[in-house]
Amino acid sequence: MAAPQVTPTRPEEPIAIPENLDGVAYLYGHPLLNSLSPPLHQTVYNALGLNWTQIPLSSVTGTSATYPPPYTTSPPIEKYLASIKSNPKFVGSSVTMPHKVAIMPHLDDLTEHARQAGACNTIFLRKNAAGETEYVGTNTDCDGIREALTQNAPDPERFRGRPALIIGGGGTARTAIYVMRRWLGSSKIYIVNRDAAEVATILEEDRRRNPDPSAQAPLIHITDPEEAARLEAPAAIVSGIPNYPPKTPEELNARAIIQVFLGTAADAPKQQGVILEMCYHPVPWTEIGQLASIGGWKVILGSEALIWQGLEQARLWTGQDIVGTPGLVQAVKDVVNGSVAERSAKKSSL
């Protein structure tokens, strides 16, 4: 069954309710033009025999000179929420930037995943004790990062009692902290980022959420390559920064620290661990991924995290055992990995 034909909604237009569908999921945020979420979910719906689809709520704006070209915009939160609450076919929504944090106060409830990650990437429906529908926010990126690491690590138990490393200071870093503490059993978590203010914000947020520092693996901001060289090596790394060559002094310093941890700096000992490189667009193999490979690390592509977070979304929306459905996980992997390979080939040919 092919994907139903739908037209992405423009922000200035009412959010339409397609008559030919039984269920509608949305993808809310921008830019969405390269998102693999709709084909991922369509693969699930087709396999389950559901007449559903996921619709991006965005429209193209700008010209060929717009950077990054072309750009998209999405409806304001108030319009979006009013529309989904009045839509009898609404089954759930993915939420992406720039709305992951701003959407949280508008929802009826948040799961522990969303609270600890400090962001919501998924809305699902739940009935309360009075039989009323609640719009609940969660964060399936937690599931995505966890499964990407544990499903692809030679021995996930090697993470326990060992340090972990986060590269970056955004939403991925916050989510990874939660995963490393709750499921990986990390002893401490190093953070490397070009922007010290971003790290300071993460540390302050963490203090507010977890006032007892002894109950959590401590967060340690690493700012000096020599300091990194003296530390116990991490067993797991999550990298959540764009694939740009470092240029500023802060970026160059961060890259030098990363190279020490990866074992590719001069005289640095070789390491053997697992790194999840969350940046896989426009090409899946990044500079940091290449450095990690040279240093002896197993590199896991971010598309793995995308797959597992999408499968958890589908479970919440359909109420069905997605992972237990024969052949479904592999079908989703084939679609996502095929799309990533195709885009990479196009990029390489330019």
Buried (B, 14 or more C-beta within 10 A) or exposed (E): EEBBEBEBBBBEEEBEEBEEBEBBBBBBBBBBBEBBBBBBBBBBBBBBEBEBBBBBBBBBBEEEEEEEEEBBBBBEBEBBBEBBEEBEBBBBBBBBBEBBBEBBEBBBEBBEBBBBBBBBBBBBBEEEEEEEEEBBBBBBBBBBBBBBBBEBBEEBEBBEEBBBBBBBBBBBBBBBBBBBBBBBBBBBBBBBBBBEEBBEBBBEEBEEEBEEEEEBBBBBBBBEBEEBBEBEBBBBBBBBBEBEEBEEEBBEBBBBBBBBBBBBBEEBEEBEBBBBBBBBBBBBBBBBBEBBBEBBBBBBBBBBBBBBBBBBBBBBBBEBEBEEBEEBBEBBBEBBBEBBEEBBEEEEEE
